[in-house]
Every structure is written in C-alpha cells, then in structure tokens.
C-alpha cells in the first residue's frame, strides 16, 4: 500500500451503491467517493476508476442512481464491490429494491437515502473520472438509520 493510499484510508467516507440501466441490463458498483457539490442547484459528484466498465457505461448513459447504504447493509456493499461485471439484477436478488422513476436504475431500499441523478459534466482526473450530476429526485431519506462508512479499508457502522 502506498503512503498516499494509506493516508487516504484514514479518512472516513460514506458507502453508496451507484447503479445504471444500460439497455436491457443493469450495472452497479460500490463507491465511497460520492459527495454533495452544490445545494442550489442540487449537484453531486461521483468518482469512478476510468478503466471500470461502469465508467464506460456512464459516459454514454447520463441518468443513474445512488443508494446511500445504512450500517446494516455491509453485505450489499460487498456484493457490489465484487470484481467483474455481474448484472446488478443478480446483486439485488433477495434485497428490497425498486426502479427509479426518473432513471430506471435500480434503487436499493433500506439505506439512509437514495438519489436519482443526471450527469451534467464529466472531468478526467488522473486514473479516475468525475461525474458531476444534477439531482433529479430523492426517492427516500431514512434519518433513523445509521450510515455505513469505509475507514482504513473496512466497512464500519457509524457510532451514535
């Protein structure tokens, strides 16, 4: 592990699942690089590895969803972090979910919140791509749940 990677692992980050519908298939991945950019208008940013297949798909599909996971959903985060390109429909099997009304992307239920977004700007940044997106809808917010965070290379529940 490089010193930079180790240093950044000291920073706690919320864990989300980003999903997109690509024709007849659904794709998704676990991310810990999702952040609010602006309140007016509501904008978010997600950072994806440039060599990832989801990155390739988001370069041609502007609408996607992000499910902000709760502390009870570490297993879901692990499923979506699996290498390769398993269909997101297989990854959500047995997990409560629905299709976003604005994006048709899979939205995982039971998290702390969910967003539907439309990419407005793409920025190449080293070995990653930054997708800046307008928030189209917030399907749900569950403030009673604790968020799942990634810290020092592991998923951890937030303390109260």
ABEGO torsion letter per residue (X at the ends): XBAAAAAAAABBBBBBBBBBBBEABBBBBBBABBBBABAOBBBBBBBBBAABAAAAAAAABABBBBBBBBAAAAAAAAAAABBEBBBAAAAABGBBBBBBAAAGBBBBBGBABBBBBBBABBBBBEABBBBBBBBABBABBBAABBBBBBBGGBBBBBBX
